[in-house]
Amino acid sequence: MTTRATVNVDGVPISYLSAGEGGPLVLLLHGTYWSRVWQPVLDGIAAAGLRAVAVDFPGFGRSGGELTLEMASVPALATWLERFLAALGHKGAAMIAGHVAQQMMLDGKIEVPRLAVVNGIMYDSWPVPGVARFRDPATAAATTRDDVLAARRVSVVKALGRPASEAEIAEYLDPWTDPRVARSWLALAGAANNRYTMEMLPALLRSKTPKLLVWGEDDGFQMVDYAERYAREIPETRLVRIKSAGHIPMENDPKAVAGALAEFFAAER
């Protein structure tokens, strides 16, 4: 059963969803949304004997704090996740899903024996135009909470890739009604830079860590073409395509996504 809990990291209350107890840890990371994206698949992952943990970054979802530009880069988030794992009391290896997971694996401070990316960012796919415009400090400074909320609504409706009720959309959008969370999203957008993913390439091309890509084929934000290229070029990579699914395939076919992730991560045992 999925539950939500809080742990203090650097004195800030950090919220996370978890399912399963006692098994190997699988850390699930969000991108520009929040831990809610993983909710449909947590129990399915845990059923494979794994402990699934989906964290909200500072200033996102149900976590406290607020991201700044300095905190929001991919390397900075990877370093922060090391402290989150320490606050959980976790020691040793951690299997991870999320684009920041690539940075953690390459940093080598936490052993990452298996890595998954679900409709994440790679190569020069980031930032998409709707996010890139907020890299301009003047644009970000002139953007209000209501502006962020409106932009997030458009994004969520498109990302879900299926009809959604107003109540479901409101649930996804709820964190951004807080100006602090809206500012954190703007910081994440402002820090968006594809140089981080491009700089990973030489090390990724040498990496022997098993990697799984799970991709909604109809994603209009992160095209499946990028995943296909990654699977061709990066060693030890397998691609699972989710048909009729968008940017959040967990919402379109939770059984297929949970099954692919559970099989991949449980193989470590």
Contacts in CASP RR format, 6 or more apart in sequence:
PFRMAT RR
TARGET T0000
AUTHOR 0000-0000-0000
METHOD contacts of the structure
MODEL  1
MTTRATVNVDGVPISYLSAGEGGPLVLLLHGTYWSRVWQPVLDGIAAAGL
RAVAVDFPGFGRSGGELTLEMASVPALATWLERFLAALGHKGAAMIAGHV
AQQMMLDGKIEVPRLAVVNGIMYDSWPVPGVARFRDPATAAATTRDDVLA
ARRVSVVKALGRPASEAEIAEYLDPWTDPRVARSWLALAGAANNRYTMEM
LPALLRSKTPKLLVWGEDDGFQMVDYAERYAREIPETRLVRIKSAGHIPM
ENDPKAVAGALAEFFAAER
1 19 0 8 1.000
1 43 0 8 1.000
2 17 0 8 1.000
2 18 0 8 1.000
2 19 0 8 1.000
2 39 0 8 1.000
2 42 0 8 1.000
2 43 0 8 1.000
3 17 0 8 1.000
3 18 0 8 1.000
3 19 0 8 1.000
4 15 0 8 1.000
4 16 0 8 1.000
4 17 0 8 1.000
4 18 0 8 1.000
4 62 0 8 1.000
5 15 0 8 1.000
5 16 0 8 1.000
5 18 0 8 1.000
6 13 0 8 1.000
6 14 0 8 1.000
6 15 0 8 1.000
6 16 0 8 1.000
6 62 0 8 1.000
7 13 0 8 1.000
7 14 0 8 1.000
7 16 0 8 1.000
7 84 0 8 1.000
7 87 0 8 1.000
7 88 0 8 1.000
8 14 0 8 1.000
8 87 0 8 1.000
9 58 0 8 1.000
9 80 0 8 1.000
9 83 0 8 1.000
9 84 0 8 1.000
9 87 0 8 1.000
10 83 0 8 1.000
12 58 0 8 1.000
12 63 0 8 1.000
12 64 0 8 1.000
12 65 0 8 1.000
13 63 0 8 1.000
13 64 0 8 1.000
13 65 0 8 1.000
14 55 0 8 1.000
14 56 0 8 1.000
14 58 0 8 1.000
14 63 0 8 1.000
14 64 0 8 1.000
14 84 0 8 1.000
14 87 0 8 1.000
15 35 0 8 1.000
15 55 0 8 1.000
15 56 0 8 1.000
15 61 0 8 1.000
15 62 0 8 1.000
15 63 0 8 1.000
15 64 0 8 1.000
16 35 0 8 1.000
16 53 0 8 1.000
16 54 0 8 1.000
16 55 0 8 1.000
16 56 0 8 1.000
17 35 0 8 1.000
17 38 0 8 1.000
17 39 0 8 1.000
17 42 0 8 1.000
17 53 0 8 1.000
17 54 0 8 1.000
18 42 0 8 1.000
18 51 0 8 1.000
18 52 0 8 1.000
18 53 0 8 1.000
18 54 0 8 1.000
19 42 0 8 1.000
19 43 0 8 1.000
19 44 0 8 1.000
19 45 0 8 1.000
19 46 0 8 1.000
19 51 0 8 1.000
19 52 0 8 1.000
20 46 0 8 1.000
20 49 0 8 1.000
20 50 0 8 1.000
20 51 0 8 1.000
20 52 0 8 1.000
21 51 0 8 1.000
22 51 0 8 1.000
23 49 0 8 1.000
23 50 0 8 1.000
23 51 0 8 1.000
24 49 0 8 1.000
24 50 0 8 1.000
24 51 0 8 1.000
24 93 0 8 1.000
24 95 0 8 1.000
24 265 0 8 1.000
24 268 0 8 1.000
24 269 0 8 1.000
25 50 0 8 1.000
25 51 0 8 1.000
25 53 0 8 1.000
25 90 0 8 1.000
25 94 0 8 1.000
25 95 0 8 1.000
26 45 0 8 1.000
26 50 0 8 1.000
26 51 0 8 1.000
26 52 0 8 1.000
26 53 0 8 1.000
26 94 0 8 1.000
26 95 0 8 1.000
26 96 0 8 1.000
26 97 0 8 1.000
26 261 0 8 1.000
26 265 0 8 1.000
27 53 0 8 1.000
27 55 0 8 1.000
27 81 0 8 1.000
27 85 0 8 1.000
27 94 0 8 1.000
27 95 0 8 1.000
27 96 0 8 1.000
27 97 0 8 1.000
27 101 0 8 1.000
28 35 0 8 1.000
28 38 0 8 1.000
28 42 0 8 1.000
28 52 0 8 1.000
28 53 0 8 1.000
28 54 0 8 1.000
28 55 0 8 1.000
28 96 0 8 1.000
28 97 0 8 1.000
28 98 0 8 1.000
29 54 0 8 1.000
29 55 0 8 1.000
29 81 0 8 1.000
29 96 0 8 1.000
29 97 0 8 1.000
29 98 0 8 1.000
29 99 0 8 1.000
29 100 0 8 1.000
29 101 0 8 1.000
30 37 0 8 1.000
30 38 0 8 1.000
30 54 0 8 1.000
30 55 0 8 1.000
30 56 0 8 1.000
30 57 0 8 1.000
30 60 0 8 1.000
31 98 0 8 1.000
31 99 0 8 1.000
31 120 0 8 1.000
31 188 0 8 1.000
32 131 0 8 1.000
32 155 0 8 1.000
32 185 0 8 1.000
32 188 0 8 1.000
32 189 0 8 1.000
33 156 0 8 1.000
33 159 0 8 1.000
33 172 0 8 1.000
33 248 0 8 1.000
34 56 0 8 1.000
34 60 0 8 1.000
34 61 0 8 1.000
34 62 0 8 1.000
34 175 0 8 1.000
35 54 0 8 1.000
35 55 0 8 1.000
35 56 0 8 1.000
35 61 0 8 1.000
35 62 0 8 1.000
36 61 0 8 1.000
36 171 0 8 1.000
36 172 0 8 1.000
37 54 0 8 1.000
37 248 0 8 1.000
37 250 0 8 1.000
37 251 0 8 1.000
38 52 0 8 1.000
38 54 0 8 1.000
38 250 0 8 1.000
39 54 0 8 1.000
39 250 0 8 1.000
40 250 0 8 1.000
40 251 0 8 1.000
40 254 0 8 1.000
40 257 0 8 1.000
40 258 0 8 1.000
41 52 0 8 1.000
41 250 0 8 1.000
41 254 0 8 1.000
41 257 0 8 1.000
41 258 0 8 1.000
41 261 0 8 1.000
42 52 0 8 1.000
42 54 0 8 1.000
43 258 0 8 1.000
44 52 0 8 1.000
44 254 0 8 1.000
44 258 0 8 1.000
44 259 0 8 1.000
44 262 0 8 1.000
45 52 0 8 1.000
45 258 0 8 1.000
45 259 0 8 1.000
45 261 0 8 1.000
45 262 0 8 1.000
45 265 0 8 1.000
46 52 0 8 1.000
47 258 0 8 1.000
47 262 0 8 1.000
48 259 0 8 1.000
48 262 0 8 1.000
48 263 0 8 1.000
48 265 0 8 1.000
48 266 0 8 1.000
49 266 0 8 1.000
49 269 0 8 1.000
50 262 0 8 1.000
50 265 0 8 1.000
50 266 0 8 1.000
53 88 0 8 1.000
55 63 0 8 1.000
55 81 0 8 1.000
55 84 0 8 1.000
56 62 0 8 1.000
56 63 0 8 1.000
57 63 0 8 1.000
57 67 0 8 1.000
57 77 0 8 1.000
57 80 0 8 1.000
57 184 0 8 1.000
57 188 0 8 1.000
58 64 0 8 1.000
58 65 0 8 1.000
58 66 0 8 1.000
58 67 0 8 1.000
58 71 0 8 1.000
58 80 0 8 1.000
58 184 0 8 1.000
59 65 0 8 1.000
59 66 0 8 1.000
59 67 0 8 1.000
59 180 0 8 1.000
59 181 0 8 1.000
59 184 0 8 1.000
60 67 0 8 1.000
60 175 0 8 1.000
60 181 0 8 1.000
60 184 0 8 1.000
60 185 0 8 1.000
60 188 0 8 1.000
61 175 0 8 1.000
61 181 0 8 1.000
62 175 0 8 1.000
64 180 0 8 1.000
65 180 0 8 1.000
65 184 0 8 1.000
66 180 0 8 1.000
66 183 0 8 1.000
66 184 0 8 1.000
66 187 0 8 1.000
67 183 0 8 1.000
67 184 0 8 1.000
67 187 0 8 1.000
67 188 0 8 1.000
68 187 0 8 1.000
69 187 0 8 1.000
69 190 0 8 1.000
69 191 0 8 1.000
70 76 0 8 1.000
71 77 0 8 1.000
71 80 0 8 1.000
71 187 0 8 1.000
72 184 0 8 1.000
72 187 0 8 1.000
72 188 0 8 1.000
72 190 0 8 1.000
72 191 0 8 1.000
73 191 0 8 1.000
73 193 0 8 1.000
73 196 0 8 1.000
74 99 0 8 1.000
74 100 0 8 1.000
74 103 0 8 1.000
74 196 0 8 1.000
74 197 0 8 1.000
75 103 0 8 1.000
75 107 0 8 1.000
75 196 0 8 1.000
76 191 0 8 1.000
77 100 0 8 1.000
77 103 0 8 1.000
78 100 0 8 1.000
78 103 0 8 1.000
78 104 0 8 1.000
78 107 0 8 1.000
79 107 0 8 1.000
81 100 0 8 1.000
81 104 0 8 1.000
81 110 0 8 1.000
82 104 0 8 1.000
82 109 0 8 1.000
82 110 0 8 1.000
85 94 0 8 1.000
85 110 0 8 1.000
92 110 0 8 1.000
92 111 0 8 1.000
93 110 0 8 1.000
93 111 0 8 1.000
93 112 0 8 1.000
93 113 0 8 1.000
94 110 0 8 1.000
94 111 0 8 1.000
94 112 0 8 1.000
95 112 0 8 1.000
95 113 0 8 1.000
95 114 0 8 1.000
95 115 0 8 1.000
95 116 0 8 1.000
95 265 0 8 1.000
95 268 0 8 1.000
96 104 0 8 1.000
96 105 0 8 1.000
96 112 0 8 1.000
96 115 0 8 1.000
96 116 0 8 1.000
97 115 0 8 1.000
97 116 0 8 1.000
97 117 0 8 1.000
97 118 0 8 1.000
97 261 0 8 1.000
98 116 0 8 1.000
98 117 0 8 1.000
98 118 0 8 1.000
98 120 0 8 1.000
99 117 0 8 1.000
99 120 0 8 1.000
99 121 0 8 1.000
99 122 0 8 1.000
99 197 0 8 1.000
101 112 0 8 1.000
101 115 0 8 1.000
101 116 0 8 1.000
101 117 0 8 1.000
102 115 0 8 1.000
102 117 0 8 1.000
102 122 0 8 1.000
102 197 0 8 1.000
102 200 0 8 1.000
102 204 0 8 1.000
103 196 0 8 1.000
103 200 0 8 1.000
104 110 0 8 1.000
104 112 0 8 1.000
105 112 0 8 1.000
105 115 0 8 1.000
105 207 0 8 1.000
105 209 0 8 1.000
106 200 0 8 1.000
106 203 0 8 1.000
106 204 0 8 1.000
106 207 0 8 1.000
112 209 0 8 1.000
113 209 0 8 1.000
113 210 0 8 1.000
113 268 0 8 1.000
114 209 0 8 1.000
114 210 0 8 1.000
114 211 0 8 1.000
114 212 0 8 1.000
114 264 0 8 1.000
114 265 0 8 1.000
114 267 0 8 1.000
114 268 0 8 1.000
115 209 0 8 1.000
115 210 0 8 1.000
115 211 0 8 1.000
115 212 0 8 1.000
116 211 0 8 1.000
116 212 0 8 1.000
116 213 0 8 1.000
116 214 0 8 1.000
116 261 0 8 1.000
116 264 0 8 1.000
116 265 0 8 1.000
117 211 0 8 1.000
117 212 0 8 1.000
117 213 0 8 1.000
117 214 0 8 1.000
117 227 0 8 1.000
117 230 0 8 1.000
118 213 0 8 1.000
118 214 0 8 1.000
118 215 0 8 1.000
118 249 0 8 1.000
118 250 0 8 1.000
118 257 0 8 1.000
118 261 0 8 1.000
119 214 0 8 1.000
119 215 0 8 1.000
119 216 0 8 1.000
119 219 0 8 1.000
119 221 0 8 1.000
119 222 0 8 1.000
119 246 0 8 1.000
119 247 0 8 1.000
119 248 0 8 1.000
119 249 0 8 1.000
120 222 0 8 1.000
121 194 0 8 1.000
121 197 0 8 1.000
121 222 0 8 1.000
122 197 0 8 1.000
122 226 0 8 1.000
122 227 0 8 1.000
122 230 0 8 1.000
123 194 0 8 1.000
123 197 0 8 1.000
123 198 0 8 1.000
123 201 0 8 1.000
123 226 0 8 1.000
123 229 0 8 1.000
123 230 0 8 1.000
124 194 0 8 1.000
124 197 0 8 1.000
124 198 0 8 1.000
125 194 0 8 1.000
125 197 0 8 1.000
125 222 0 8 1.000
125 223 0 8 1.000
125 226 0 8 1.000
126 192 0 8 1.000
126 193 0 8 1.000
126 194 0 8 1.000
126 197 0 8 1.000
127 135 0 8 1.000
127 189 0 8 1.000
127 192 0 8 1.000
127 193 0 8 1.000
127 194 0 8 1.000
128 221 0 8 1.000
128 222 0 8 1.000
130 151 0 8 1.000
131 189 0 8 1.000
131 190 0 8 1.000
131 192 0 8 1.000
132 192 0 8 1.000
133 139 0 8 1.000
134 140 0 8 1.000
134 143 0 8 1.000
134 186 0 8 1.000
134 189 0 8 1.000
134 190 0 8 1.000
134 192 0 8 1.000
135 189 0 8 1.000
135 190 0 8 1.000
135 192 0 8 1.000
135 193 0 8 1.000
140 186 0 8 1.000
140 189 0 8 1.000
140 190 0 8 1.000
143 186 0 8 1.000
144 182 0 8 1.000
145 176 0 8 1.000
145 177 0 8 1.000
145 178 0 8 1.000
145 179 0 8 1.000
145 182 0 8 1.000
148 176 0 8 1.000
148 182 0 8 1.000
148 185 0 8 1.000
148 186 0 8 1.000
149 173 0 8 1.000
149 176 0 8 1.000
149 177 0 8 1.000
149 182 0 8 1.000
152 173 0 8 1.000
152 176 0 8 1.000
152 185 0 8 1.000
153 169 0 8 1.000
153 173 0 8 1.000
155 221 0 8 1.000
156 169 0 8 1.000
156 172 0 8 1.000
156 173 0 8 1.000
157 164 0 8 1.000
157 169 0 8 1.000
158 220 0 8 1.000
158 221 0 8 1.000
158 247 0 8 1.000
159 221 0 8 1.000
159 246 0 8 1.000
159 247 0 8 1.000
159 248 0 8 1.000
160 168 0 8 1.000
160 169 0 8 1.000
160 172 0 8 1.000
160 246 0 8 1.000
160 248 0 8 1.000
160 251 0 8 1.000
160 252 0 8 1.000
161 218 0 8 1.000
161 245 0 8 1.000
161 246 0 8 1.000
161 247 0 8 1.000
161 248 0 8 1.000
161 251 0 8 1.000
161 252 0 8 1.000
162 251 0 8 1.000
162 252 0 8 1.000
175 181 0 8 1.000
176 182 0 8 1.000
176 185 0 8 1.000
204 234 0 8 1.000
205 233 0 8 1.000
205 234 0 8 1.000
205 235 0 8 1.000
206 235 0 8 1.000
207 234 0 8 1.000
207 235 0 8 1.000
207 236 0 8 1.000
208 235 0 8 1.000
208 236 0 8 1.000
209 236 0 8 1.000
210 236 0 8 1.000
210 264 0 8 1.000
210 267 0 8 1.000
211 234 0 8 1.000
211 236 0 8 1.000
211 237 0 8 1.000
211 238 0 8 1.000
212 237 0 8 1.000
212 238 0 8 1.000
212 239 0 8 1.000
212 240 0 8 1.000
212 260 0 8 1.000
212 261 0 8 1.000
212 264 0 8 1.000
213 227 0 8 1.000
213 230 0 8 1.000
213 231 0 8 1.000
213 237 0 8 1.000
213 238 0 8 1.000
213 239 0 8 1.000
213 240 0 8 1.000
214 240 0 8 1.000
214 242 0 8 1.000
214 249 0 8 1.000
214 257 0 8 1.000
214 260 0 8 1.000
214 261 0 8 1.000
215 222 0 8 1.000
215 224 0 8 1.000
215 227 0 8 1.000
215 239 0 8 1.000
215 240 0 8 1.000
215 241 0 8 1.000
215 242 0 8 1.000
215 249 0 8 1.000
216 224 0 8 1.000
216 241 0 8 1.000
216 242 0 8 1.000
216 243 0 8 1.000
216 245 0 8 1.000
216 246 0 8 1.000
216 247 0 8 1.000
216 249 0 8 1.000
216 252 0 8 1.000
217 224 0 8 1.000
217 241 0 8 1.000
217 242 0 8 1.000
217 243 0 8 1.000
217 244 0 8 1.000
217 245 0 8 1.000
217 246 0 8 1.000
218 244 0 8 1.000
218 245 0 8 1.000
218 246 0 8 1.000
219 245 0 8 1.000
219 246 0 8 1.000
219 247 0 8 1.000
219 249 0 8 1.000
220 246 0 8 1.000
220 247 0 8 1.000
221 247 0 8 1.000
222 247 0 8 1.000
224 241 0 8 1.000
227 239 0 8 1.000
228 239 0 8 1.000
230 237 0 8 1.000
230 239 0 8 1.000
231 237 0 8 1.000
231 238 0 8 1.000
231 239 0 8 1.000
238 264 0 8 1.000
240 256 0 8 1.000
240 260 0 8 1.000
242 249 0 8 1.000
242 252 0 8 1.000
242 253 0 8 1.000
242 256 0 8 1.000
242 257 0 8 1.000
243 253 0 8 1.000
244 252 0 8 1.000
244 253 0 8 1.000
245 252 0 8 1.000
245 253 0 8 1.000
246 252 0 8 1.000
249 256 0 8 1.000
249 257 0 8 1.000
250 257 0 8 1.000
250 258 0 8 1.000
END
